[in-house]
């Protein structure tokens, strides 16, 4: 296969991480033909274009990388690092109308003021179960960055669980979401294994910008930074997308990327007794905490599961952001973050590096002006 042509991807299941996959960002505005010629000359193979960051995902050898780094056309070459869903093993549970986490953040008490109607929430994850009876009426679209052209159908369950916490329909069956009238968009950036490449996340963020998303939930993470991802997050912030991410399940260790990014709201997890979740990351980058232990929600196909993880805490916060944005559609991302932090409940017994500003509070947050 010629160096500038596109490599074939799978139908959505992520392969094992590849040591020869890279993100290239370019200086200036070289033409596609010039980029093709450069990649072909250095022995590379394009996986996908990344116009949001003026780049490409490419497969190639270390010698290719060395050659590219000498080119005046190239700004940066970095590994196409892996991000993983931050949830712990699950077990089936019966459905319930109001999960404990919603009650703990006073979501129902906010519904007279806002249910998130009209707010677009991108769930950057493993996809969403598109036919789930507790989700389908709120799913308004989406995109599959792993296999473009294919539906962003969830083969893992993680993305469906996240989506349910954000906006499962309040319909007396199954579970309800924090913002049960918000519009969900399934942006598949993680495969059936629960992992995804940084380049797929960049593409998902570009889709979110181009399609006018208001909130982006990112319940995944990794220890390695990705400069291209950071550039994409900065551009998403400029586009007024409130960015929320799981702090990570590092058992008291450092906060993951992208939660570490300064434009992202980093969320840790608590249990039903307001205790800090033993698995949760902590650090100075933490902005808020939310319920993340034994959280029931929707799952793949038409099922329900209980999951634990900071992956479960982040969507509680994204849901509250949607409630705030229905009431205040002109808010900037900084104003949304300030609102959530100023109205959060400080939890006795938790340190600042564990809870940030405190437990997100939906009832108080919808009073922000």
Helices and strands as residue ranges (DSSP letters): E 21-26, H 32-41, E 45-50, G 51-53, E 55-59, H 62-68, E 74-79, E 82-85, E 91-92, H 100-104, G 108-110, E 120-125, G 136-138, E 139-144, H 158-167, E 183-188, E 195-197, H 198-210, E 215-218, E 220-221, H 227-238, E 242-246, E 264-270, E 288-291, E 295-298, E 304-307, H 310-327, H 333-342, H 352-355, H 362-365
